[in-house]
Amino acid sequence: MKYEVPIGPIHPALKEPIMLRFSLEGEEIVDVDVIASQNHRGVEWIGMNRNNPVQSIYLAERICGICNFCHPACLVLAVEEIVDIEVPERAEYIRVIQSELERIHSHLLWAGVAAHELGFDTLLHYTWMIREKVMDILEVVNGNRVTKAIMMYGGVRRDIKEEHIPKIREMIEYYKKLFNKVAKLFLEDKTIKMRTREIGILRKEDALKLGTVGPTTRASGVKKDVRQDTPYFAYPDFDVEAMTPDIITGETIGDTYDRIVVRLLEVKQSVEIIESALDELPPGDIISEEKVAKILSRIKKAEGEAIGRHEAPRGEDIHYVKLKEGFESFYTWKVRAPTYSNIMSWKPMLMHHQIADIPIVAASIDPCLSCTNRVVVVKNGKERMLTGEDLHRLSIQKTRRLKK
């Protein structure tokens, strides 16, 4: 007998709003319908209508609390290309270090979540305990653990000082010593293997067809990484290789286990990149123009369009920016976060598995639903996308209703 089980958009098991509709035969999943578009915060609209381009850097940080460096990084890269803003070499190295610090903390956070979804809460607490080391470094270097406010057109707002370097090196040694232990806990535990091996398989051809990105696609054997394919910041100075599971396992299956392997490998890789960046950190300025008014003046006079691409912890992040001369804000700003590319991979991953597999398989792509930031209105059976003007009008109407 076939029956349907809807999960979401509001559900105790969901951290963010999304709708998953499962068709089941007994415990077996025979069809999956992924319905996104329950979330819209108007980030792009604010960047195009209210904020100036500098304010929008800090707005971009709020797109995702975990990936709060990658979104402003994409935005800044796009604007720098249009306006032809030079970036000092030291700033490019600092950007690399910041990117990799974020990758370490994000992957360790995900590892804890994955352990929790498997019912292994001891490993969750252990993983998050060791994650505190990188969070402490982020606080030392940036002044904040989360929204760091370090990106700026033409460089960065904060330097890595001499007194910071010994602390960062201490963190590097800490993770080097712990890597084998953490890898053993995740990759050799019998229960984790039983719950993740041959579970949630995304074959290479499906990964390519669906346009998946990041660890999700690399775990399926697709050697795609923006840092490797089209290097930016100071990445051309480093030998960045797309991590695939066969490096450890000798084979690529594309299952949930392989996605764990890839993220662990990337933590190790990030530690090595940070160490190399510190060794080669050049002297000099960290920003090409300190006066915000001058930066805004240059942007206001510029015209053109560009795409900023960054290998975020979840995968390739893209920001499209169009500037028009005389405009105080962006003429167009469009964000395509990694989860938007990965979310439809749930369908092939979940097919013919059990209900109990849903949490870990869904978590294996490290979804961030707030990043997808889409909305669709369904009225009388007809779908339509809301425009920025529609959203503005509806928000005013709701505010007026609430005031009554």
C-alpha positions as CSV (number, residue, x, y, z in Angstrom):
1,M,0.0,0.0,0.0
2,K,1.4,3.4,-1.0
3,Y,0.8,6.4,1.2
4,E,2.1,9.9,1.5
5,V,4.0,11.6,4.4
6,P,4.5,15.3,4.3
7,I,7.3,16.9,6.3
8,G,7.3,20.7,6.6
9,P,7.3,23.5,5.9
10,I,7.1,23.8,9.7
11,H,8.1,20.7,11.5
12,P,10.0,19.9,14.8
13,A,12.7,18.0,12.8
14,L,13.3,21.0,10.5
15,K,15.6,23.9,11.5
16,E,14.4,26.0,8.6
17,P,11.3,26.0,6.4
18,I,11.0,23.5,3.5
19,M,8.5,21.0,2.3
20,L,9.4,17.4,1.6
21,R,6.6,15.1,0.4
22,F,7.5,11.4,0.6
23,S,5.6,8.6,-1.1
24,L,6.1,5.4,0.8
25,E,5.4,1.7,0.4
26,G,5.7,0.4,3.9
27,E,9.0,1.9,5.2
28,E,10.5,2.3,1.7
29,I,10.6,5.7,0.0
30,V,9.4,5.3,-3.6
31,D,9.1,9.0,-4.5
32,V,10.3,12.4,-3.1
33,D,9.0,15.8,-3.9
34,V,11.1,18.7,-2.7
35,I,9.2,22.0,-2.4
36,A,11.3,24.9,-1.6
37,S,10.4,28.6,-1.7
38,Q,8.9,29.0,1.8
39,N,11.6,31.5,2.7
40,H,12.2,35.1,1.5
41,R,13.9,37.8,3.5
42,G,14.3,40.4,0.7
43,V,18.1,40.6,1.0
44,E,18.6,41.4,-2.7
45,W,15.8,43.9,-2.7
46,I,17.4,45.8,0.3
47,G,20.7,45.8,-1.5
48,M,19.1,47.3,-4.6
49,N,16.8,49.8,-3.0
50,R,18.0,50.8,0.5
51,N,21.6,50.1,1.1
52,N,24.7,51.6,-0.5
53,P,27.2,49.1,-1.8
54,V,29.3,49.2,1.4
55,Q,26.3,48.6,3.7
56,S,25.4,45.7,1.5
57,I,28.7,43.9,2.4
58,Y,27.4,43.6,5.9
59,L,24.0,42.7,4.7
60,A,25.5,39.9,2.6
61,E,27.1,38.5,5.8
62,R,23.6,37.9,7.2
63,I,22.6,35.7,4.3
64,C,24.1,32.8,6.2
65,G,25.4,32.8,9.8
66,I,27.8,29.9,9.1
67,C,29.1,31.0,5.7
68,N,29.2,34.7,6.7
69,F,32.5,35.3,4.9
70,C,31.8,33.7,1.6
71,H,28.8,35.8,0.7
72,P,30.5,39.2,1.2
73,A,33.5,37.7,-0.5
74,C,31.5,37.0,-3.7
75,L,29.9,40.4,-3.6
76,V,33.2,42.2,-3.2
77,L,34.8,40.1,-6.0
78,A,32.1,41.1,-8.4
79,V,32.2,44.8,-7.6
80,E,36.0,44.9,-7.7
81,E,35.9,43.4,-11.2
82,I,33.4,46.0,-12.5
83,V,35.1,49.0,-10.9
84,D,38.7,47.6,-11.5
85,I,39.7,48.0,-7.9
86,E,43.2,46.7,-7.0
87,V,43.7,44.6,-3.9
88,P,47.1,44.5,-2.0
89,E,48.8,41.1,-2.0
90,R,48.7,40.9,1.8
91,A,45.0,41.4,1.7
92,E,44.6,38.6,-0.8
93,Y,46.5,36.2,1.6
94,I,44.4,37.3,4.5
95,R,41.3,36.6,2.5
96,V,42.5,33.0,1.9
97,I,43.2,32.5,5.6
98,Q,39.7,33.8,6.5
99,S,38.1,31.5,3.9
100,E,39.9,28.4,5.2
101,L,39.2,29.2,8.8
102,E,35.5,29.4,7.9
103,R,35.7,26.1,6.1
104,I,37.2,24.4,9.1
105,H,34.6,25.7,11.5
106,S,31.7,24.9,9.0
107,H,32.8,21.4,8.4
108,L,33.3,20.6,12.1
109,L,29.9,22.1,12.8
110,W,28.4,19.9,10.1
111,A,30.2,16.8,11.4
112,G,28.6,17.4,14.8
113,V,25.2,17.7,13.2
114,A,25.7,14.5,11.2
115,A,26.7,12.7,14.4
116,H,23.5,14.0,16.1
117,E,21.4,12.8,13.2
118,L,22.9,9.4,13.6
119,G,22.1,9.4,17.4
120,F,25.8,9.7,18.3
121,D,25.5,12.7,20.6
122,T,28.8,12.0,22.3
123,L,30.5,12.6,19.0
124,L,28.5,15.7,18.4
125,H,29.7,17.2,21.7
126,Y,33.3,16.1,21.0
127,T,33.3,17.6,17.5
128,W,31.9,20.9,18.7
129,M,34.3,21.0,21.5
130,I,37.3,20.8,19.1
131,R,35.6,23.3,16.8
132,E,36.0,25.9,19.6
133,K,39.7,26.2,18.8
134,V,39.0,27.7,15.4
135,M,36.2,29.8,16.8
136,D,38.6,31.2,19.3
137,I,41.0,32.1,16.5
138,L,38.2,33.8,14.5
139,E,37.4,35.9,17.6
140,V,41.1,36.8,18.2
141,V,41.7,37.9,14.6
142,N,38.3,39.5,13.8
143,G,36.8,40.5,17.1
144,N,33.8,38.4,16.5
145,R,33.1,34.7,16.3
146,V,30.3,34.9,13.7
147,T,29.7,38.0,11.6
148,K,33.2,39.2,11.2
149,A,32.8,42.3,9.1
150,I,36.3,41.9,7.6
151,M,35.6,42.2,3.8
152,M,35.9,45.6,2.0
153,Y,36.3,46.6,-1.6
154,G,40.0,46.8,-2.3
155,G,41.1,44.6,0.6
156,V,40.2,43.7,4.2
157,R,39.3,45.8,7.3
158,R,41.5,44.0,9.7
159,D,45.1,42.8,9.6
160,I,46.6,39.6,10.9
161,K,49.0,41.0,13.5
162,E,52.3,39.4,14.6
163,E,50.8,38.5,18.0
164,H,48.0,36.6,16.2
165,I,50.3,34.3,14.3
166,P,51.6,32.1,17.2
167,K,47.9,31.5,18.2
168,I,47.0,30.5,14.6
169,R,50.0,28.2,14.5
170,E,48.9,26.6,17.8
171,M,45.5,25.9,16.2
172,I,47.2,24.4,13.2
173,E,49.2,22.0,15.3
174,Y,46.1,21.2,17.4
175,Y,44.1,20.1,14.3
176,K,47.1,18.2,12.8
177,K,47.4,16.1,16.0
178,L,43.6,15.5,16.2
179,F,42.9,14.7,12.5
180,N,43.6,11.0,12.7
181,K,41.6,10.6,15.8
182,V,38.6,12.4,14.4
183,A,38.9,10.5,11.1
184,K,39.0,7.2,13.0
185,L,35.9,8.1,15.1
186,F,33.9,8.9,11.9
187,L,35.2,6.5,9.4
188,E,35.8,3.3,11.5
189,D,32.9,3.3,13.8
190,K,30.7,0.3,13.0
191,T,27.4,2.1,13.6
192,I,28.3,5.1,11.5
193,K,29.4,2.8,8.6
194,M,26.1,0.9,8.9
195,R,24.1,4.1,8.7
196,T,26.0,5.8,5.9
197,R,27.7,3.2,3.6
198,E,25.5,2.6,0.5
199,I,23.0,5.1,1.9
200,G,22.1,8.3,0.1
201,I,24.0,7.5,-3.1
202,L,24.4,10.3,-5.6
203,R,26.0,8.9,-8.8
204,K,28.5,11.0,-10.7
205,E,26.2,11.3,-13.7
206,D,23.3,12.5,-11.4
207,A,25.7,15.0,-9.7
208,L,26.6,16.4,-13.1
209,K,23.1,16.5,-14.4
210,L,21.7,18.2,-11.3
211,G,24.6,20.7,-11.2
212,T,25.6,19.9,-7.6
213,V,28.5,21.7,-6.0
214,G,31.0,21.5,-3.2
215,P,31.5,18.4,-1.1
216,T,28.2,17.0,-2.4
217,T,29.5,16.8,-5.9
218,R,33.1,15.9,-5.0
219,A,31.9,13.0,-3.0
220,S,30.4,11.6,-6.2
221,G,33.8,11.8,-8.0
222,V,33.3,15.2,-9.7
223,K,36.6,17.1,-9.3
224,K,35.2,20.5,-9.2
225,D,36.4,23.3,-6.9
226,V,36.5,27.0,-7.7
227,R,39.8,27.4,-5.9
228,Q,41.3,24.9,-8.3
229,D,39.4,25.7,-11.5
230,T,39.3,29.5,-11.5
231,P,41.6,30.6,-8.6
232,Y,40.9,33.9,-7.0
233,F,42.3,35.8,-4.0
234,A,45.8,34.4,-3.5
235,Y,44.7,30.8,-4.3
236,P,46.9,30.8,-7.5
237,D,49.9,30.6,-5.1
238,F,48.7,27.4,-3.5
239,D,48.3,23.9,-4.8
240,V,44.6,23.4,-4.2
241,E,43.2,20.1,-5.3
242,A,39.6,19.0,-5.3
243,M,39.2,16.4,-2.6
244,T,37.5,13.2,-3.5
245,P,36.8,10.2,-1.2
246,D,39.0,7.8,-3.1
247,I,42.0,9.6,-1.6
248,I,41.3,7.7,1.7
249,T,38.9,4.9,0.7
250,G,40.4,4.0,-2.7
251,E,37.0,4.1,-4.3
252,T,34.1,6.6,-4.9
253,I,30.6,5.5,-4.2
254,G,28.9,8.8,-3.8
255,D,27.1,7.9,-0.6
256,T,26.7,9.7,2.7
257,Y,29.9,8.0,4.0
258,D,31.8,9.5,1.1
259,R,30.5,13.0,1.9
260,I,31.9,12.6,5.4
261,V,35.2,11.6,4.0
262,V,35.4,14.6,1.7
263,R,34.7,17.1,4.5
264,L,37.3,15.5,6.8
265,L,39.8,15.7,4.0
266,E,38.9,19.4,3.4
267,V,39.5,20.2,7.1
268,K,43.0,18.8,6.7
269,Q,43.5,20.6,3.5
270,S,42.4,23.9,5.0
271,V,44.8,23.6,7.8
272,E,47.7,23.0,5.3
273,I,46.6,26.1,3.2
274,I,46.5,28.3,6.3
275,E,49.9,27.1,7.4
276,S,51.3,27.9,3.9
277,A,49.6,31.3,3.8
278,L,51.2,32.2,7.1
279,D,54.6,31.1,5.9
280,E,54.3,33.2,2.8
281,L,52.3,36.1,4.2
282,P,53.7,39.2,2.4
283,P,54.2,42.6,4.1
284,G,52.3,45.7,3.0
285,D,48.9,47.4,3.1
286,I,45.7,45.5,3.7
287,I,43.4,47.9,1.7
288,S,44.0,50.0,-1.4
289,E,41.6,52.8,-0.3
290,E,40.7,53.5,3.3
291,K,38.2,56.2,2.8
292,V,34.7,54.8,2.3
293,A,33.4,58.0,0.6
294,K,36.0,57.6,-2.2
295,I,35.1,53.9,-2.6
296,L,31.4,54.8,-2.9
297,S,32.2,57.6,-5.3
298,R,34.1,55.2,-7.6
299,I,31.3,52.6,-7.5
300,K,28.7,55.3,-8.2
301,K,30.5,56.3,-11.4
302,A,31.0,52.7,-12.6
303,E,28.9,50.8,-15.0
304,G,29.0,47.1,-15.9
305,E,28.2,43.6,-14.6
306,A,30.2,40.8,-13.1
307,I,29.9,37.5,-11.2
308,G,31.8,36.8,-8.0
309,R,32.5,33.1,-7.4
310,H,33.8,31.6,-4.2
311,E,34.2,28.1,-3.0
312,A,32.2,28.2,0.2
313,P,32.2,25.3,2.6
314,R,29.0,24.0,1.0
315,G,30.2,24.6,-2.5
316,E,30.3,27.2,-5.2
317,D,28.7,30.5,-4.2
318,I,27.8,33.0,-6.9
319,H,26.8,36.7,-6.7
320,Y,25.8,38.5,-9.8
321,V,26.1,42.3,-9.6
322,K,25.2,45.0,-12.1
323,L,26.1,48.6,-11.6
324,K,24.6,51.6,-13.4
325,E,26.2,55.0,-13.4
326,G,24.5,57.4,-11.0
327,F,22.8,54.7,-8.9
328,E,23.4,54.9,-5.2
329,S,22.7,51.1,-4.8
330,F,23.2,48.1,-6.9
331,Y,21.2,48.2,-10.1
332,T,20.9,44.4,-9.9
333,W,22.1,41.9,-7.2
334,K,21.4,38.2,-7.5
335,V,22.6,35.5,-5.1
336,R,22.8,31.8,-5.9
337,A,24.0,30.0,-2.8
338,P,25.3,26.4,-2.9
339,T,22.3,24.8,-1.3
340,Y,20.2,26.0,-4.2
341,S,22.3,23.8,-6.5
342,N,22.4,20.9,-4.1
343,I,18.9,20.7,-2.8
344,M,17.4,18.6,-5.7
345,S,20.0,15.9,-5.1
346,W,17.8,14.8,-2.2
347,K,15.5,13.0,-4.7
348,P,18.0,10.4,-6.1
349,M,19.7,10.2,-2.7
350,L,16.6,9.2,-0.8
351,M,14.9,6.9,-3.3
352,H,14.4,3.3,-2.1
353,H,15.8,4.0,1.4
354,Q,14.0,3.8,4.7
355,I,12.2,6.6,6.6
356,A,14.9,6.4,9.3
357,D,17.5,7.3,6.7
358,I,15.9,10.7,5.9
359,P,17.7,12.8,8.6
360,I,21.3,11.8,7.9
361,V,20.8,11.8,4.1
362,A,19.2,15.2,4.1
363,A,21.9,16.5,6.4
364,S,24.6,15.1,4.2
365,I,24.4,18.0,1.7
366,D,24.8,20.4,4.7
367,P,21.7,22.3,3.6
368,C,21.2,26.0,4.4
369,L,17.6,26.8,3.5
370,S,17.8,30.5,4.4
371,C,20.5,30.8,1.7
372,T,18.0,29.6,-1.0
373,N,15.9,32.7,-0.4
374,R,13.1,32.0,-2.9
375,V,9.4,32.5,-2.7
376,V,6.5,31.3,-4.8
377,V,2.8,32.2,-4.3
378,V,0.3,29.6,-5.2
379,K,-3.2,31.0,-5.6
380,N,-6.1,29.2,-7.2
381,G,-3.8,26.4,-8.4
382,K,-1.6,28.9,-10.4
383,E,2.0,29.5,-9.5
384,R,3.8,32.9,-9.9
385,M,7.0,34.4,-8.8
386,L,6.7,37.6,-6.7
387,T,8.5,40.6,-7.9
388,G,10.4,43.0,-5.5
389,E,7.5,45.5,-5.9
390,D,5.0,42.8,-4.9
391,L,6.9,41.9,-1.8
392,H,7.3,45.5,-0.8
393,R,3.6,46.1,-1.3
394,L,2.6,43.0,0.7
395,S,5.0,43.9,3.5
396,I,3.4,47.4,3.8
397,Q,-0.1,45.9,3.8
398,K,0.8,43.4,6.6
399,T,2.4,46.1,8.7
400,R,-0.7,48.2,8.4
401,R,-2.9,45.2,9.4
402,L,-0.7,44.6,12.4
403,K,-1.0,48.2,13.5
404,K,-4.8,48.1,13.6
